[in-house]
Amino acid sequence: MSGRGQIVLRASEVGRYTYCARAWWLQRVMGIEPRNLAALQRGTEAHAAHGRGVERASRMGAWALGLALVAAAALCAWLITLLR
């Protein structure tokens, strides 16, 4: 619960419910924790590593676009000086 008696439902809980409503109910309502905590931790770490890779690929794509624009501008400048 959060302030003023509101229940907070996190996106990970929605995903857990979608994957297995019974598992969500057992943990959220009944308070029974999963037994495979080590596997869950490894999955969390794998997802974090994947997220870092996606972020790195996004930055590399932005750099590639910037360099392509610089190359296009240099080519245009070279063609203008060549045609004069």
DRENFI-721752 format. One record per atom (N, C-alpha, C): residue in three letters; atom name; z, y, x. Coordinates in steps of 0.2 Angstrom, whole numbers, plus 5000, padded with zeros to 4 digits. Each point is the difference from the previous one (the first is absolute). Example, Ala and Ser with C-alpha at 12.3 -4.5 7.8 and 13.67 -1.06 7.14 Angstrom:
! residues 2
   residu   atome      w      v      u
      ALA       N   5039   4972   5066
      ALA      CA   5000   5006   4996
      ALA       C   5000   5006   5004
      SER       N   4996   5005   4998
      SER      CA   5001   5006   5004
      SER       C   5003   5005   4996
! end
This chain:
! residues 84
   residu   atome      w      v      u
      MET       N   5000   4994   5004
      MET      CA   5000   5006   4996
      MET       C   5000   5006   5004
      SER       N   4997   5005   4998
      SER      CA   5000   5007   5003
      SER       C   5005   5004   4996
      GLY       N   5000   5007   5002
      GLY      CA   5004   5004   4997
      GLY       C   4998   5001   4992
      ARG       N   5005   5002   4996
      ARG      CA   4999   5000   4993
      ARG       C   4998   4994   4996
      GLY       N   5002   4994   5003
      GLY      CA   5000   4994   4997
      GLY       C   4992   4997   5000
      GLN       N   4996   5003   5003
      GLN      CA   4993   4998   5000
      GLN       C   4999   4994   5005
      ILE       N   4996   4995   4998
      ILE      CA   4999   4994   5004
      ILE       C   4994   5001   5004
      VAL       N   5000   4999   5007
      VAL      CA   4994   5001   5004
      VAL       C   4997   4994   5001
      LEU       N   4993   5000   4999
      LEU      CA   4996   4994   5001
      LEU       C   4995   5001   5005
      ARG       N   5001   4997   5006
      ARG      CA   4995   5001   5005
      ARG       C   4994   4997   5000
      ALA       N   4995   5002   5003
      ALA      CA   4993   4997   5000
      ALA       C   5000   4993   5003
      SER       N   5004   4999   5005
      SER      CA   5001   4993   5002
      SER       C   5003   4995   4995
      GLU       N   5004   5003   4995
      GLU      CA   5003   4996   4995
      GLU       C   4994   4998   4995
      VAL       N   4996   5005   4999
      VAL      CA   4994   4999   4995
      VAL       C   4996   4994   5003
      GLY       N   4998   5001   5006
      GLY      CA   4996   4995   5004
      GLY       C   5004   4993   4999
      ARG       N   5006   5000   5001
      ARG      CA   5004   4993   5000
      ARG       C   5000   4998   4993
      TYR       N   5000   5004   4995
      TYR      CA   5000   4998   4993
      TYR       C   4993   4997   4998
      THR       N   4995   5004   5003
      THR      CA   4993   4997   4998
      THR       C   4999   4994   5003
      TYR       N   5002   4999   5006
      TYR      CA   4999   4993   5004
      TYR       C   5004   4995   4997
      CYS       N   5007   5001   4998
      CYS      CA   5004   4995   4997
      CYS       C   5005   5003   4996
      ALA       N   4999   5001   4993
      ALA      CA   5005   5003   4996
      ALA       C   5007   4996   5000
      ARG       N   5000   4994   5001
      ARG      CA   5006   4996   5000
      ARG       C   5004   5002   5007
      ALA       N   4997   5000   5005
      ALA      CA   5003   5002   5007
      ALA       C   5003   5007   4999
      TRP       N   4996   5005   4997
      TRP      CA   5003   5007   4999
      TRP       C   5006   5000   4996
      TRP       N   5000   4996   4994
      TRP      CA   5006   5000   4996
      TRP       C   5006   4997   5003
      LEU       N   4999   4994   5004
      LEU      CA   5005   4997   5004
      LEU       C   5004   5005   5004
      GLN       N   4996   5004   5004
      GLN      CA   5003   5004   5005
      GLN       C   5002   5007   4996
      ARG       N   4996   5003   4996
      ARG      CA   5002   5006   4997
      ARG       C   5006   5000   4995
      VAL       N   4999   4995   4996
      VAL      CA   5005   4999   4994
      VAL       C   5005   4996   5002
      MET       N   4999   4994   5003
      MET      CA   5005   4995   5001
      MET       C   5004   5001   5007
      GLY       N   4997   5004   5004
      GLY      CA   5003   5002   5007
      GLY       C   4999   4994   5005
      ILE       N   4996   4995   4999
      ILE      CA   4999   4995   5004
      ILE       C   4995   5002   5006
      GLU       N   5002   5000   5006
      GLU      CA   4996   5002   5005
      GLU       C   4996   4994   5003
      PRO       N   4993   5001   5002
      PRO      CA   4996   4995   5003
      PRO       C   5003   4996   5006
      ARG       N   4998   4994   5001
      ARG      CA   5003   4996   5005
      ARG       C   4995   5001   5006
      ASN       N   4994   5002   5000
      ASN      CA   4996   5000   5005
      ASN       C   4999   5007   5003
      LEU       N   5006   5003   5002
      LEU      CA   5000   5007   5003
      LEU       C   4997   5001   5006
      ALA       N   5000   4995   5004
      ALA      CA   4996   5000   5007
      ALA       C   4992   5001   4998
      ALA       N   4998   4996   4996
      ALA      CA   4993   5000   4998
      ALA       C   4998   5007   4997
      LEU       N   5004   5003   4996
      LEU      CA   4999   5006   4997
      LEU       C   5000   5006   5005
      GLN       N   5005   4999   5005
      GLN      CA   5000   5005   5005
      GLN       C   4994   5000   5005
      ARG       N   4997   4994   5001
      ARG      CA   4994   4999   5004
      ARG       C   4994   5003   4996
      GLY       N   5000   4999   4993
      GLY      CA   4995   5003   4996
      GLY       C   5000   5008   5000
      THR       N   5006   5002   5000
      THR      CA   5001   5008   5000
      THR       C   4998   5002   5007
      GLU       N   5001   4997   5005
      GLU      CA   4998   5002   5007
      GLU       C   4993   5000   5000
      ALA       N   4997   4994   4998
      ALA      CA   4992   5000   5000
      ALA       C   4997   5005   4996
      HIS       N   5003   5002   4994
      HIS      CA   4997   5005   4996
      HIS       C   5000   5007   5004
      ALA       N   5006   5001   5003
      ALA      CA   5001   5006   5004
      ALA       C   4995   5001   5005
      ALA       N   4999   4994   5004
      ALA      CA   4995   5000   5005
      ALA       C   4993   5001   4998
      HIS       N   4998   4997   4994
      HIS      CA   4994   5001   4997
      HIS       C   4999   5008   4998
      GLY       N   5005   5003   4997
      GLY      CA   5000   5007   4998
      GLY       C   4998   5004   5006
      ARG       N   5004   4999   5006
      ARG      CA   4999   5004   5006
      ARG       C   4992   4999   5002
      GLY       N   4998   4994   5000
      GLY      CA   4993   4999   5002
      GLY       C   4995   5004   4995
      VAL       N   5001   5000   4994
      VAL      CA   4996   5003   4995
      VAL       C   5000   5008   5002
      GLU       N   5006   5002   5001
      GLU      CA   5001   5007   5002
      GLU       C   4996   5002   5006
      ARG       N   5001   4996   5005
      ARG      CA   4996   5001   5006
      ARG       C   4993   5000   4999
      ALA       N   4997   4995   4996
      ALA      CA   4993   5000   4999
      ALA       C   4998   5006   4996
      SER       N   5004   5003   4996
      SER      CA   4998   5006   4996
      SER       C   5000   5006   5005
      ARG       N   5004   5000   5005
      ARG      CA   5000   5006   5005
      ARG       C   4994   4999   5004
      MET       N   4998   4994   5002
      MET      CA   4994   4999   5004
      MET       C   4994   5002   4996
      GLY       N   5000   4998   4994
      GLY      CA   4994   5002   4996
      GLY       C   4999   5008   5000
      ALA       N   5006   5003   4999
      ALA      CA   5000   5008   5000
      ALA       C   4997   5002   5007
      TRP       N   5003   4997   5005
      TRP      CA   4997   5003   5007
      TRP       C   4993   4998   5000
      ALA       N   4997   4994   4998
      ALA      CA   4993   4999   5000
      ALA       C   4996   5005   4997
      LEU       N   5002   5002   4994
      LEU      CA   4997   5005   4996
      LEU       C   5000   5006   5003
      GLY       N   5005   5002   5003
      GLY      CA   5001   5007   5004
      GLY       C   4995   5000   5006
      LEU       N   5000   4994   5003
      LEU      CA   4995   5000   5006
      LEU       C   4993   5000   4998
      ALA       N   4999   4996   4995
      ALA      CA   4993   5000   4997
      ALA       C   4997   5007   4998
      LEU       N   5005   5004   4997
      LEU      CA   4998   5007   4998
      LEU       C   4999   5004   5006
      VAL       N   5004   4999   5006
      VAL      CA   4999   5004   5006
      VAL       C   4994   4998   5003
      ALA       N   4998   4994   5000
      ALA      CA   4994   4998   5003
      ALA       C   4994   5002   4996
      ALA       N   5000   5001   4993
      ALA      CA   4995   5002   4996
      ALA       C   4999   5008   5002
      ALA       N   5006   5003   5000
      ALA      CA   4999   5008   5002
      ALA       C   4997   5001   5007
      ALA       N   5002   4996   5005
      ALA      CA   4997   5000   5006
      ALA       C   4992   4999   5000
      LEU       N   4999   4995   4996
      LEU      CA   4992   4998   5000
      LEU       C   4997   5006   4996
      CYS       N   5002   5003   4995
      CYS      CA   4997   5006   4997
      CYS       C   4999   5005   5005
      ALA       N   5006   5002   5004
      ALA      CA   4999   5005   5004
      ALA       C   4995   4999   5006
      TRP       N   5000   4994   5002
      TRP      CA   4995   4998   5005
      TRP       C   4993   5000   4997
      LEU       N   4999   4998   4994
      LEU      CA   4993   5001   4997
      LEU       C   4998   5007   4999
      ILE       N   5005   5004   4998
      ILE      CA   4998   5008   4999
      ILE       C   4998   5003   5007
      THR       N   5004   4998   5005
      THR      CA   4998   5003   5007
      THR       C   4993   4997   5002
      LEU       N   4999   4994   4999
      LEU      CA   4994   4997   5002
      LEU       C   4994   5003   4996
      LEU       N   5001   5002   4994
      LEU      CA   4994   5002   4996
      LEU       C   4999   5008   5001
      ARG       N   5004   5003   5004
      ARG      CA   4999   5007   5001
      ARG       C   4995   5001   5005
! end
